[in-house]
Amino acid sequence: MVGGTFDPLHDGHKRLLERSFILAGSGGQVAIGLTTDPFASRKTHPTRPFNTRKKDLVDYILGQHFPADWIVEPLNDRFGSALDADFDAIVVSEETLPVAVEINRLRRDIGKKKVDIHQITCVLAEDGHWISSTRIYRGEIDVHGRLIR
C-alpha cells in the first residue's frame, strides 16, 4: 500500500511507486491511495483535479510494465483503507514515516495485524534538498530535481 497526491508526479514519487511494485512482486498487488480533491485542497500549493492526477499516475504505471496488479483508490484522509484492509506492507518516504507508524498503532488498537513499513529515502534535487511538489510549484526545481534558473 502506498498513498499520496502525486502532483506533479516527480522522481521521488516514482521511487516510492517503484519500491511498492518491487515489494509486491509478480502475483502481488499494490493499492495506491490518491488524495481526493477535498483532501488535496489542504496542501499549501495548488493541485490539479483528481482525474487529471489519476490519469498521469495510471499512464506512468502502464508505461513501466510492472508485474504486480494494482488499484488506485480515493484517499479521503491520511489513512484511507490502511486501517481496515488486509495487506502486508506500506511504503513511505522519510517525510511520511510518522503516518505509517500511526497506522500500525491504530491497527493494533482495533485488533488488526501490524504491517511492515518500508521507508524509501527521498530523492534529492541538484541542490541537495528533497524533491517535493511544493518546490516544483514554487518554480525552484523541475520534476527531476533540476534547478530552474
Phi, psi and omega in degrees: 000142179209154180210160178171179177270328176053051182215112349285157179292112184241179185299329176294317176298319182297321177298318179299314180293316180300316179298320179299316181288327176296315180296321180293321179065178179295129181093350178269182178221141175249122173265122182248113176275123179247122184303136176287167180301314179299320180290319180293336182293348178279355177294159179278349178239162178293154175230149177283162182301152180313309185296328177291314178296320179296319179298315179299318180296311180297316179300318179297311182299314180298324180290341181270343180055045177296145183282341182276154171287164180204160177215142173253123179238147179296137179246107184267349179205185184295341188252329183053224181275003185296338180280329186253333187290156175263105180212167188259328188212152174235138181248128184224167173264175175303324183291326186255007178306317181302328179293318180295320177298318178294322177301313179297321178297314180292323177298316178300317182298332180257011175084016178268154179288148176293148176250152177290139177254124177245116181256127173267159172275143179293147178280134182267144174280175179306328183273004177087000177260158181302143167286131177214154177299323180299315180295324178294314180295329177287348180084016180282319185220167173262185185292348177258001178088009177282137179294139176260121183252000000 
